[in-house]
Amino acid sequence: MDALLAGAALVLAPDNLLVMLLAGAFGLFVGGMPGLTATMATALLVPVTFFMPPVPAISAIVTATAMAIFAGDLPGALLRIPGTPASAAYVEDAFRMTQKGEAETVLGAGLVFSVIGGLVGAVILALLAPTLAEFALGFSSFEYFWLALFGLSCAVFISTGSPAKGLVSVLIGLLLATVGIDTTAGHPRFTFGSVELLGGVSFIPAMIGIFAISEVLRWVTGPRAAAHITRQFGNVFRGQWALFRRYKVNVARSAVVGTGIGVLPGAGADIAAWVTYALAKRFSKEPEKFGTGHVEGVVDAGTANNASLGGAWVPAMVFGIPGDSITAIVIGVLYMKNMNPGPTLMLNQPELLYAVFVTFFVANLLLLPLGWVAIKLYRRILEVPREVLMPIILVFCMVGAFAINNSVFGIGIMLVLGVLGWFMEENGFPVAPAILGLVLGELIEHNFITSMIKADGRLLGFFERPVAAVLGVVTLLVWTWVVVGKVRQVWQDSGPRRSAA
């Protein structure tokens, strides 16, 4: 209790709260700009943290990250361009709700349930950090392979329209993930002699191109009237209590699942959003509405986004193993501040550890008023003529694609994949599964090859560990369910023809 009170005093100090307010505003700006991510917000803060004491430095990073993850929903809902990768899973539902005049509902849901998810993640972080970290460390290449494959299964499963087209989209993403150096043999693949491609297709330029550039192209080639959206919307908090009562089970499930996925090193908010969106559709009473402007998927994935942030700090704080790219940066900051992460941190500096826990609570509570202000300001973007807005978005996209590697080649990747994304959507292929295939492709390949080496080429080795067996069976059941459902649908459709014959 003494350590908790000491940590709370450090966090609630006036100078620290001022740092959190400024970092929150910065995170909202970065997350709300297409092409700029939460990871980039964290990286840009690192030089500033050089001049801060340990607690304000960590508070700034935690607050900016939580704000940026939420802010990614704003351009997704208003422009169909996800501000951060974590918003990509439900961008279609969010934008279509805005088109139907329900912008205040979807933006309010994104804000309220992000706060709820973040608070639940903070509680779990504070109470179960050592236990969850120990569980995550028990994951081997077998478990990570099945987890990544399950994520791809979710991508196909949640695709609107034909599952076959969703599968094709995933395969396109997996093909892009093979570009670069072979992780096993160290041999270049599909680089065509290009030095820039040796590092593979960078994820951020690819996401910007497939979502943002394709949207710009759609506006250029399509009718101007199609871009009109209702510019006025009311109180974003109206109806949120009713949504919570209706989807309270979804909220609880997504908060727990999101935190659990965040605990797994390398998973993060992106996978948490995809998995929880898929679970929402699987257990929904109205699965046919997903992808058409249905708030349920936004509630589930929005809750999981911020819940996963607290989970990712568990292995980082307790064992010094980054849970995602953000905590990888954080570990460097911790070492710089002589807060060496690991079990000894709990013994030597418990007040600093509890300060991190309290920071998560305060940051998520700050998200409510700051997020409301961001929504009020960001909606003004709808008043900007599209002839002005689209070139501005294009400039931000180019800056984001260039900044990730400080290379003009990133802009080229963005433009090429933007044309690909536009072509796919014009022909009914969903683009979101391609992004997930690109994200998980390397993870699947690396863990599959590692597991095959461990098992001496025996496929049964993938089912010999208890957790791997459960994940494997669940993944195979998902695919079986999809295939059986499609065969049954074809059989039912052919029934009238057979009767007529």
ABEGO torsion letter per residue (X at the ends): XAAAAAAAAAAABAAAAAAAAAAAAAAAAAAABBGBBAAAAAAAAAAAAAABBAAAAAAAAAAAAAAAAAAAAAAAAAAGBBABAAAAAAAAAAAAAAAAGAAAAAAAAAAAAAAAAAAAAAAAAAAAAAAAAAAAAABBAAAAAAAAAAAAAAAAAABBEBAAAAAAAAAAAAAAAABEBBAAAGBBBGAGGBAAAAAEBBAAAAAAAAAAAAAAAAAAABBAAAABBBABBBBAABGAAAAAAAAAAAAAAAAAAAAAAAABBGBEAAAAAAAAAAAAAAABABAAABGAGBAAAAAAAAAAAAAAAAAAAAAAAAAGBBABAAAAAAAAAAAAAGBBBEAAAAAABAAAAAAAAAAAAAAAAAAAAAAAAAAAAAAAAAABBAAAAAAAAAAAAAAAAAAAAGBAAAAAAAAAAAAAAAAAAAAGBBAAAAAAAAAAAAAAAAAAAAAAAAAGGBAAAAAABAAAAAAAAAAAAAAAAAAAAAAAAAAAAAAAAAAAX
